[in-house]
Amino acid sequence: MTTPYFARPEPPYYVAVFTTTPSGTDPDGYAEMNKRMLELVETHPGYLGRESAVLPDGSDLVVIYYADAESIRAWKRNPGHVVAQQLGRQRWLASYRVEVARVERAYEFSASSSVDAAPDGDG
């Protein structure tokens, strides 16, 4: 499943990219915790939005958009998220990777638009 396209803010903003490989243990518990974390992160200060997809190998890819780096650090320390991290390592995940980045510039192309939004040939 892929979440709908997220209308991003103008840079700069931050992203946290989570790639997880479920262990296959207790998939219902994993799905329920994902649902709870989505509800929690949507109320977290600095949260801007998210996108997600299931990759062909069954891994989950989630990109969460934040206003600033401190919002990401605070989310990592959120008590509910700390519990989810611990349970993920103990029960639900075979592996995970987290990448954090500051987006300095962004551009896009759409075949339905006559404008190519790539600034000054960057890209």
N, C-alpha and C positions, 0 to 999 in steps of 0.2 A: 504494500500500500504506500502511496506517495501522498504527502499533504499538499494542498494547493499552493501555488506560487505565492510567495510572501512579498508584499510591496515594501521594499527596503527604504530606510531613510537615506538622506544624503550623507556620504562619508564626511568625517571619520566615524566609524562605529566598530564594535568588536564582535567577534564570533567565537563560539566554542563548538568544535566539531567532535562529536562522539561517534566512534565506530565500535560497535559491540557485537560479539558473537555469542548468542545464547547457548547455554550448555544443554538445553533440552529438558532439564530438570524442572518440574513444576511450571509449565508454560502459563497456566492460569494465574499463578501467583506473580509471575514476571509481568504479564499483561496488566494485572491489577495495580502493581507498583508503578508501572509506566504511566498508567492513567492518573494515579495520585500525584506523581511527580509533575506531570503536565499541568494539573490543576494548581499545584503549589507554585511552580515557576512562573505561571502567568500572573501571579500576584506579587512576585518578587520585584523590588525596586530596580530599575534599570533594564528590565526585560523588555525587548522590542517585538519579538516574534520568533517563529521557528519553522523549519521545514524538515521533513523526514522521508526516508525511503528504505525499503528492504532491498538489499543487493542480491544479485543472482545466487551468491553462495549462502544466502540466508542470514547474513550479517545485517544489523540495523545501522543506518547512517542518520544521525540527527545533527542539524545545524541550528544552534540557538544564537539569536542576535541580541546584543546588549549595548547599552549606551556608553559604557566605560569599563575599564579593566577592574575597578573596585567592585562593580556589580557581580562580576564573575567570581572574584575571590570570596565575596560575601555568600554567594550561592553555594560554593563548595563547602562553606562552614555552616550552612543552614541545618539545624538539627534534624529535620525530616529527611533532608537529602543525605546527611551523614548516615542515617539508618539505612537508607536505600543503597548507598555505596557499600556498606558492610554486608548487607544481605545479598547484593549482587555478586560480590566476590565469594561469599559462602555458598550460595545456592544456584543463582541463575545464569552466571556468565562464565563461559570458557575463556574469554579474553576481552580486553577493551583497550582502546587508545583514545586519548583526549588531545586535541590540538587547539591552541588559543592563538588568535591573530587579530591585529588591528587592520581594518580595511581602510586604506588611504584613498583609493579611488575605485570607481566602479562605472561600467558602461554596459550597454546591451544593444542587441539588434532584434528587430522584429520584422518578419516578412510582410506583416500587415501595415507597417509604418514606412513612410518614405525617408525617414531620418535614421541614419546610422549614428548612434550616440557615443561612438568612441572619440574621446577628446584628443585633439592634436596628434593623432596617429599612435597614441599609447596603446600598448597591448601586445 
